[in-house]
Amino acid sequence: MNIPSKYLERAVDQLSSLPGIGKRTALRLALYLLDKETDEVVDFSSSILELKTNTNKCISCGNISDTEVCFICSNSTRDKSMICVVEDVRDVMAIEATQSYTGLYHVLGGVISPMDGVSPSDLNIDSLIQRSLSETTSEVIFALSPTMEGDTTNYYLYKKLKNSNVLLTTLSRGVAVGTELQYIDGHTLGRSLASRQEFTV
């Protein structure tokens, strides 16, 4: 691709580093931004910088938050006895969109995947165990995507928590095996969450 400006080329390189963005799409986006007013581009770039510098992870659950504790954990109306374990923040948003769950969350930050070099120590598991053993917790819901990696992580968590007095449940298998949680329609996800079952091996 013959790009006539080193500044345009650098912008294309940066944009194409984003997931799902190829060089041609990156070039189209860069040229679009080039045609915008300067103040619009400044607003765009500053929003990305503010996202990076001002966004935190909730110290309790690991969800994205503008404050130390996220709005879900700090909400007094949420059911503190339930913890729903998810892979990442997109799954929190997917479940919240169903409006069928009123408990708390725990974001692992991934799933166990030896092929990708992800081990239990790379995930937010220790704090989950500590939260699960608190007096207020009566149920932990494994809401990981029904993939091989998700099932492996569920089993690992089950082994860690099976001797506690906490009820361990998992989503109903109305969620198809191999499906990424974030792509499931809200109705199916809501029903799977409502009809969750005790986790067994």
Beta strands, then each sheet from edge to edge (+ up, - down):
strand 1: 56-57
strand 2: 64-65
strand 3: 79-86
strand 4: 103-107
strand 5: 139-142
strand 6: 167-170
strand 7: 197-198
sheet 1: 1+ 2-
sheet 2: 4+ 3+ 5+ 6+ 7-
end
